[in-house]
Amino acid sequence: MSFSVQPSTAAPRSRWGRMLRDAPIAIGISALIAVVIVLIIGRPETLFEQLVFSIIIGTIAFLIVNGARLLLWDRNGWGLREWVPFSLLVVATVPVAHFGGMQISGAILGIDVPTLAQYPTLNQLSMNLLTLIVVAGMVMLVRHREHMRRAEEERAAERLRAEVIERQALQAQLRLMQAQIEPHMLFNTLANLQGLIAIDPDRASEMLDQLIQYLRATLSVSRAESTTLEQEFAAMQAYLGLMGVRMGERLAYRIELPPELRKARLPTMLLQPLVENAIVHGLEPKVDGGEVVVKALVSGDSLVIEVRDTGLGLGQVHGRRGGGVGVSTTRERLDALYGERATITLTPASPQGTLARLTLPLETTA
């Protein structure tokens, strides 16, 4: 699986949409300038006229300048090649937008406005300067907002990329941990099968049948990231049946799965290390063997799975105290998947043996 962030191709097609989206900024600032002008000249009765003139002039100038910016210089980094033509455009646009806006406003309001011959006055020059400052400020404000928006989008894309990479690394780590478990059991079984073929062909045939059942129960889900408790318990039923052929009457087992927990979800191959640990370290070294009980129950909002054996108990066999490689790997998988929300403990069972208790968040399928 790979992940890449592709450059946006939607921006060029949405320039008109972006310009219309930012138009309310121009209208709002132009209206504010009209209010300021009225307050300065002290003629509140002209507020409506000033609003019409200011909004039309400001909007025309903004649409021309910002439209050209979006069409010609729609990028973040501006250098001299961008600033010089942009500044010249603003200077050239302002008198055109101011004069044209006055003509349109005058026509709307029915007011006489200066003709082109009457236009060049000191008062109009000052209004052009004010318009230039305001329009340049509008466009810079919009450009800054776009820059901040793009920066946030880039940060979000970077966070997404990091999350995907982290998830890929976690999945690879979990697959490696899972791969450490599966061959261990398979090789042990094949070694036992090889020994039985020569001395007890009937038991070898029975073991082969059980191995086929076990592989059928596990291979369909072993490469998935999660499975149901029903499928996991079915795999353990097949595994214990396989171990039963090997150990004969020395192994007894029970599996207890409440119907309401059959659809509970959990990572694949999570129970086998615990069951295998109980047999290899608890029951096989014991002369008369014993019993393994696999049980699932609910505790609050957690799923609890217990693997209890009547074997030798903790510390009686070398490597048993820590639970062996399989239990250690299971603990690492839980930590990677759930953090502190999942635990695995090994404690002495009463009257003898070991109790492995697995606690993880209860998740069910629909």
C-alpha positions, 0 to 999 in steps of 0.5 A: 500500500502506498500513499501520496498527496497529489497536487490539487487540480480543482483550484484552476476550475474554481477561480470564479467560485473563489472570487465570488466567495471572497466578494463579501469581504470587499463589500463589507470593507467598502461599506466600512470605508463609507461609514468612516468617510461619513463620520469624517465629513460629518454628513450622516444624511449622505450615508446611503449615497456613500455606501452605494458609491463605496461598495460599487467602486470597491467591488469593481476594483477588487474583482479586477485586481483579485481576478487577475491575481487568481488568473496570473499569480495564484501561488504562495511564494511571491517574488519580484516577478509577481509584486511588480506587475501586481503593483502596476495592475493595482495602480492602473485599475484604481482610477478605472474602477473609481471613475467607472464606479462613480458613473454607475453609482450616479446612474443608479442614484440619479446624481450628477457625477464628474465627467471624464474632463471634470474628473482630474481634481485634487479631491478625486486624486485623494479618493483614488489614493484611498481606493488604492490603499483599501483595494490593495489591503482587501486583496492582501487580506484575501491572499493571506487567508488563502495562504493560511488555508493552504498551509492548514490543508498541507498540515492536514495532508502531512498528518494524514500521510504520517498516520498512514505511514504509522498504520502501515508500520504497525500492520507490518509489525503485527504481521511479523509478530503473528508470523512468529507464532504460526510456524512455531506450532506448525513445525512442532506438529509436523515433527510429531507427525513424522515420528508417528508415521513410523511407530503408529500409522493410525494415530499419524493419520488421525493427527493429519486429519486434525491438522487439516481441520485446524488449517481449514479453520485458521488459514481463511482468517489468519491473514486478516487483521481481525476475526470473531470470537466464534471463529477464534474459538473454532480454531482453538477447538481444532488446535486442541483436537490436534493436541489431543491426538498427540497427548491422548488421554493426558489432555482434556479440554473445554471451550465455553463461549456464550452465544452473545459473544460469538460476534465479538471482534478481536485480532486474529491468532490471539488465543493460540499462544495462550493455549499453546503455552498452557499445553507446552509449559503446563500439561506436557511436562506433567506426567498425568497431563491435565485439563485446559479450559478456554472461556470468554465473558464480559466485564463492564465494557471489556471482553475477558478471555481466560485460559486455565490449565491444571498443569505444573504452574508458574515457575515449575518449568524453565521459561514458564514464569514469563509465559514464553515467546508466544505470550510475550508476542501477544503482549506486544501485539496488544500494546501496539493495538490497544495500548493501556486499554488491553492487558494480559496476566498470568497468575497461579490457578487454584488448586494448581496450574496457571490462569492466563487472563486476556482483557481487551475492549469489547467490539462486536460486528453488526 
